[in-house]
Amino acid sequence: MEINIKRVNNGFLVHVPSIGDEILDDNYVIEQEDDTAESERKALKGLLENIANNIGFPYDKFSSNNLEITFDKKGHKI
């Protein structure tokens, strides 16, 4: 599977091209609301969730094993 991601001024543009006989050719815009760090993180989270959904890991409200993308870990020196 191929997914093309382009960073644009207000977020991300995602293109999922067709694969063989499967006609996907979808475009998604993950929009960033403003220039704040919080808005940037929210757009990145939306991008990653979109990719996960496209490659077969959709959110399932009945599952106890869903992908969770957060920004709650403190960095440390390596």
Summary of the structure (lengths in Angstrom):
residues: 78
radius of gyration: 14.9
end to end distance: 33.8
largest distance: 48.2
contacts: 143
relative contact order: 0.16
helix: 23%
strand: 24%
